[in-house]
Amino acid sequence: MKKVYYIGDWAVQLGPVYAETSFSHVPKGLDFINYGRWLMDAIQSTGEFSVKSVPTWDFYNMEPGGYEKVLEEYDIVVFSDVEAKNFQLNPAFFNRKLFGTKVLTFPDRVRLTVDAVKSGTHVIFMGGWLSFNGEMGKGGWGRTPLAEILPVECLGVEDLRESTEGFLVEPAVRNHPILEGIDLRTMPPVLGFNRTNPRAGCEVIARWKGEREPAIACGQYGKGRVLAYTSDPAPHWGCNFVFWKHYPRLWVNACRWLVGSGSPSKRRSGSAAPCIAPSKKNGAGGVP
């Protein structure tokens, strides 16, 4: 059984909050919400894949060496609403008790991710307010070396495209394994997506109908395969999407493609030439 490590799409809910007087405001409730449960269940639906779903704060708080173990143990890593700061910062940087006691540096998780993909770990990049470039640029993926392995080019400005009417998807290619047995014409509207540009050397599988931006794109970097879905696999953007009859099949197909027979194993010796074009030095490609 192949193993998937799914980072993101969790939240902490505080409240409801009751204001009984002008001076008394009391939250009465705390809950952990896993918005990724639909994706987790979908990927596990055929028994071919097992999924471990973790909040973004668990990724941020990993002890040194913990992420390296994940990259070695798991076949696929999923990032959804995981802004770049979670890769670039460490809790120790804000612990004043540690200041002056030692040099505070840690292995770069961006570099570890890029190196792991080169060696055969596969990655899915999912959309959201904190993905790709994101709301007000908070996602920041294109400003890091993650741009080297992304199968789309991030914009250099806020990339959110949202509408209460939603957006539909249309296929960009015929007969791709990820779309096997799926009629995208039946996919319900999603309420938003991250605008990106196609990337040379990568394949756009589906586009947003009436828009020029990719919806699903894929490519290979070294021995690893990468996939981008530029909307959210979870609510709120995906609050209709998660109930689509083909939702489980789409994600099982995607994972099958990532680990498929055409994809060199990270445990296999040898090398493979990358088919993703080199990133631009500033990490942000294309036009807004």
C-alpha positions in Angstrom: 0.0 0.0 0.0 1.3 3.4 -1.0 1.5 6.1 1.7 0.3 9.7 1.5 1.2 12.5 3.9 -1.4 15.3 3.7 -0.5 18.6 5.2 -3.1 21.3 5.8 -6.9 21.9 5.6 -7.3 21.8 9.4 -8.7 24.7 11.5 -9.4 25.6 15.2 -12.8 27.0 15.8 -13.4 29.2 18.8 -16.9 30.1 19.8 -19.6 30.9 19.6 -18.8 34.1 21.5 -21.5 35.5 23.9 -21.5 39.2 24.9 -23.7 39.5 27.9 -22.7 43.0 28.8 -20.5 45.7 27.3 -17.6 44.4 29.3 -18.1 40.6 29.2 -17.3 38.6 26.0 -17.0 34.9 26.6 -16.2 32.2 24.0 -18.2 29.0 24.8 -16.7 26.4 22.6 -13.5 25.1 21.0 -13.3 22.6 18.2 -10.8 21.1 15.8 -12.1 20.9 12.3 -10.6 18.7 9.6 -11.7 20.2 6.3 -9.4 17.6 4.6 -11.5 14.6 5.6 -13.2 14.4 2.2 -9.9 14.3 0.4 -8.5 11.8 2.9 -11.5 9.5 2.5 -11.4 9.8 -1.3 -7.8 8.8 -1.7 -8.3 5.8 0.7 -11.6 4.7 -1.0 -10.1 1.9 -3.1 -7.7 0.6 -0.4 -4.6 1.3 -2.6 -3.4 4.3 -0.5 -3.3 5.1 3.2 -3.4 8.8 4.2 -2.1 10.6 7.3 -3.7 14.0 7.6 -1.9 16.6 9.8 -2.6 20.3 10.6 -0.2 22.8 9.2 0.9 23.7 12.7 2.1 20.1 13.2 4.3 20.6 10.1 5.6 23.9 11.4 6.4 22.4 14.8 8.2 19.3 13.7 11.4 18.5 15.5 14.6 18.6 13.5 14.8 15.4 11.4 11.0 14.8 11.5 10.3 16.1 8.0 13.2 14.2 6.6 11.6 11.0 7.9 8.3 11.9 6.3 10.0 12.5 2.9 11.7 9.1 3.2 8.7 7.1 4.4 5.9 8.5 2.3 5.4 8.1 -1.4 3.2 11.3 -1.9 3.1 14.5 0.1 0.1 16.9 -0.3 0.3 20.6 0.5 -2.9 22.5 0.8 -3.1 26.0 2.3 0.4 25.8 3.6 2.0 29.2 3.2 5.7 29.6 2.6 6.4 30.8 6.2 5.7 27.3 7.5 8.7 26.1 5.5 10.9 29.1 6.2 10.4 29.7 9.9 11.0 27.6 13.0 9.4 28.1 16.5 12.8 28.4 18.0 13.3 31.7 16.3 10.7 33.2 18.6 11.8 31.6 21.9 13.7 34.3 23.7 15.1 31.8 26.2 17.2 30.3 23.4 18.6 33.6 22.2 22.4 33.6 22.7 22.5 30.0 23.9 23.5 28.5 20.5 23.4 29.3 16.8 19.8 28.9 15.7 19.6 27.4 12.3 17.7 24.4 10.9 17.6 22.3 7.7 15.7 24.3 5.0 12.4 22.5 4.4 12.0 24.0 0.9 15.4 22.6 -0.1 14.5 19.3 1.5 11.2 19.2 -0.5 12.9 20.0 -3.8 15.7 17.4 -3.2 13.1 14.8 -2.2 11.2 15.3 -5.5 14.4 15.0 -7.5 15.0 11.7 -5.7 11.5 10.3 -6.4 9.0 11.6 -3.8 5.8 12.8 -5.4 4.0 16.0 -4.5 0.5 17.4 -4.9 0.1 21.2 -4.6 -3.5 22.2 -3.8 -5.0 25.7 -4.0 -6.5 28.0 -1.4 -6.1 31.4 0.1 -2.7 30.4 1.5 -1.4 28.4 -1.6 0.5 29.4 -4.7 0.9 33.2 -4.3 -2.4 33.4 -2.4 -4.3 36.2 -0.7 -2.1 39.3 -0.6 0.8 37.2 -1.6 0.7 35.2 1.7 1.1 31.8 0.0 4.5 32.8 -1.3 5.3 29.5 -3.1 6.6 31.2 -6.2 9.1 33.3 -4.2 10.8 30.2 -2.9 12.7 27.4 -4.7 9.4 25.5 -4.6 9.0 27.3 -8.0 11.5 24.8 -9.4 9.1 21.9 -8.9 5.7 23.5 -9.4 4.1 22.4 -12.7 2.6 25.9 -13.0 4.0 29.4 -12.7 2.8 31.5 -9.8 1.9 35.2 -10.3 3.8 38.0 -8.6 0.5 39.5 -7.2 -2.5 38.3 -5.3 -3.8 35.4 -7.4 -7.3 34.7 -5.9 -10.2 34.5 -8.4 -13.5 34.2 -6.6 -17.2 34.3 -7.5 -20.4 33.4 -5.7 -21.5 31.9 -9.1 -18.5 29.6 -9.2 -16.3 28.3 -11.9 -16.5 25.2 -14.1 -13.7 23.0 -15.4 -13.1 21.7 -18.9 -10.5 19.2 -20.2 -7.4 20.5 -21.9 -6.2 17.1 -23.2 -7.8 13.8 -24.3 -7.4 10.4 -22.6 -5.1 11.4 -19.7 -4.9 8.8 -17.0 -5.9 11.3 -14.3 -9.2 11.9 -16.2 -9.9 8.2 -16.9 -13.6 7.4 -16.3 -14.4 11.0 -15.4 -16.7 13.5 -17.2 -15.5 16.9 -16.2 -18.8 18.4 -17.6 -20.5 17.0 -14.5 -18.2 18.6 -12.0 -20.1 21.2 -9.9 -18.9 24.8 -9.7 -16.0 25.6 -7.4 -16.2 29.0 -5.7 -12.6 30.1 -6.4 -9.2 29.3 -7.6 -5.6 30.5 -7.7 -4.6 32.2 -11.0 -1.4 30.7 -12.4 0.2 30.4 -15.8 1.0 27.3 -17.7 4.7 26.2 -17.4 6.8 25.1 -20.3 7.7 21.4 -20.1 4.5 20.6 -18.1 1.1 19.4 -19.2 -2.1 21.3 -18.5 -4.8 18.6 -18.1 -7.8 20.8 -17.4 -8.6 24.5 -17.5 -11.1 26.8 -15.9 -13.9 27.2 -18.4 -13.9 30.7 -20.0 -10.5 31.4 -18.3 -7.0 30.8 -19.6 -5.5 29.5 -16.3 -4.8 25.9 -15.6 -7.0 23.9 -13.2 -5.0 20.7 -13.2 -1.4 20.5 -14.4 1.3 17.9 -14.0 5.0 17.3 -14.7 8.1 15.5 -13.6 11.2 16.8 -11.9 14.1 14.4 -11.7 12.6 11.1 -10.5 9.5 12.7 -8.9 6.1 13.6 -10.3 4.2 16.7 -9.3 0.6 17.7 -9.7 -1.1 21.0 -9.1 -4.8 21.5 -8.6 -5.3 25.3 -8.4 -8.6 25.3 -6.4 -9.2 23.9 -2.9 -10.0 20.2 -2.5 -12.0 21.2 0.7 -14.6 23.8 1.6 -15.3 26.6 1.2 -14.1 26.8 -2.4 -14.8 23.1 -2.7 -18.0 22.9 -0.7 -19.8 21.5 -3.8 -16.8 19.7 -5.3 -16.4 17.3 -2.3 -19.9 15.8 -3.0 -19.3 15.2 -6.7 -19.7 11.6 -7.7 -16.3 11.5 -9.4 -14.4 13.2 -6.5 -13.0 10.0 -5.1 -12.1 8.7 -8.6 -10.3 11.9 -9.6 -8.0 11.8 -6.6 -7.4 8.0 -6.8 -6.5 8.5 -10.5 -4.2 11.4 -9.5 -2.4 9.3 -6.9 -2.1 6.3 -9.3 -0.5 8.6 -11.9 1.9 10.0 -9.4 3.2 6.6 -8.3 2.5 4.8 -11.7 4.7 2.5 -13.6 6.0 5.3 -15.7 7.3 7.1 -12.6 10.8 6.0 -11.4 10.8 4.9 -7.8 12.8 6.9 -5.2 14.3 3.6 -4.1 15.5 2.7 -7.6 19.0 3.6 -8.7 19.7 5.6 -11.8 18.7 9.1 -13.0 16.0 10.7 -14.9 16.1 14.0 -16.8 13.7 16.7 -15.5 10.9 17.7 -17.9 10.0 20.8 -15.9 11.6 24.0 -17.2 14.0 25.7 -14.8 12.4 28.4 -12.7 13.1 32.1 -13.1 15.5 33.5 -10.6 12.9 35.6 -8.9 10.6 32.6 -8.5 7.6 34.3 -10.0 6.8 33.6 -13.6 4.3 34.9 -16.2 2.1 37.9 -16.2 -0.5 38.9 -13.7 
